[in-house]
Amino acid sequence: MGPGPINADPRVLRAMSAPLIGQYDPAMTAYMTETMELYREVFRTANQQTFLVDGTSRAGIEAALVSLIEPGDRVLVPVFGRFGHLLAEISERCGAEVHTVEVEWGQVFAPEQIEAAILDVRPKVLAIVQGDTATTMCQPLADLGEICARHDVLFYCDATASIAGNELATDDWGIDIVTAGLQKCLGGPSGSAPITISDRAAGVINGRKHIEAGIRTDDDPEVGRRIGSNYFDLAMIMDYWGEKRLNHHTEATSMLYGARECARLLAAEGIDAAVERHRLHGAAMLAGVQGLGMTVFGDVDHKMNNVVAVHIPDGIDGDAARASMLVDYGIEIGTSFGPLHGKVWRIGTMGFNARKDAVLLTLAALEQVLRAGGAPVTPGGGVGAAQEVYA
Ligand SMILES: *Cc1c(COP(=O)(O)O)cnc(C)c1O
């Protein structure tokens, strides 16, 4: 019940134990095509270029940024938590001239703040996180696509923590590239990074196409400045997933099975229903921790549905309490990073764990751990408040 990774759905684990096949097996290419279609639904997009980058969520981030950014390009990163810093750091490694704007951890940006920064910086790329798990905040994105289009800025978003648990509308919101991971609300293991790329962004990336020697043909002219990574070269990876089936990496077969199953589960449930499930169980967890007498961190109106951060009560040893949750009750909760390390706990309700029994048992255990540590708690207040949300 931490901020991710979470318990994978048993169906995903079962799918991942299926026999291996190679990437030229017609069954495999059919799975790849089907997975592209499934993730169009997850991302709410019609983008042809929707597929998986092999690696954890960070692989998707690096692939998007290294394929878009040429050394010297200006990139604007609004930072509202740890993962904004990550986007800035990766952009720097790509040779970008990075500009950041920041709000205090626990807050989000107003669209006007971002537009003002765009006018100031005139970036090629706006790179922003939707849900920053470090702070639990969910940045509103609906207005940003129109702002980026007006100022001719490419709009990249890391939706790893938020996708499937909070509304995300890639096409309606005009986002050029969105990347994600499986280990949060998608209910899978880490190790696969779904990505979607608009035609506009695909055009920019294909304007830098340098197919590697040994598989290049005379029809493959080299254009633009070569992308600074082979593994994350989206121009080649798009051809690998496309009709050309250009040979690139060896597809991670078991991860493909897992990612496909995550999306199949979601499609069967319905994306809106999945978001609503995260909203319900997140609301129950929020009411529960408040019912225990704990104080929630940050701007609660802008918190992600799927995770809540609470201040560790005075006098409680946060790490000892987390250890007791794990050892005595078999429940993992998290702390946070940087300025919040040891100050807050983060409790998730995501993916397979966005369930009533998981919420109630976590609150019951937390009450006992707080009591044992000597913190004042309202007896039964956590489970009771959560039950009222479910009533
Ligand atoms: C959890 C998370 C990640 C995780 O990246 P990995 O490479 O899968 O560890 C990335 N971005 C955000 C916003 C996250 O919340």
The ligand as a MOL file (V3000), in Angstrom:
LIG
                    3D

  0  0  0     0  0            999 V3000
M  V30 BEGIN CTAB
M  V30 COUNTS 15 15 0 0 0
M  V30 BEGIN ATOM
M  V30 1 C 6.9920 6.1420 -9.9060 0
M  V30 2 C 7.3360 7.1770 -10.9300 0
M  V30 3 C 8.3330 6.9470 -11.8720 0
M  V30 4 C 9.0830 5.6540 -11.8120 0
M  V30 5 O 10.0990 5.4920 -12.7320 0
M  V30 6 P 10.7830 4.0490 -12.8230 0
M  V30 7 O 11.8230 4.1940 -13.8410 0
M  V30 8 O 9.6970 3.0730 -13.2190 0
M  V30 9 O 11.2830 3.7430 -11.4510 0
M  V30 10 C 8.5600 7.9180 -12.8360 0
M  V30 11 N 7.8610 9.0770 -12.8400 0
M  V30 12 C 6.9060 9.3160 -11.9130 0
M  V30 13 C 6.1360 10.5940 -11.9560 0
M  V30 14 C 6.6300 8.3810 -10.9340 0
M  V30 15 O 5.6990 8.6060 -10.0030 0
M  V30 END ATOM
M  V30 BEGIN BOND
M  V30 1 1 1 2
M  V30 2 1 2 3
M  V30 3 2 2 14
M  V30 4 1 3 4
M  V30 5 2 3 10
M  V30 6 1 4 5
M  V30 7 1 5 6
M  V30 8 2 6 7
M  V30 9 1 6 8
M  V30 10 1 6 9
M  V30 11 1 10 11
M  V30 12 2 11 12
M  V30 13 1 12 13
M  V30 14 1 12 14
M  V30 15 1 14 15
M  V30 END BOND
M  V30 END CTAB
M  END
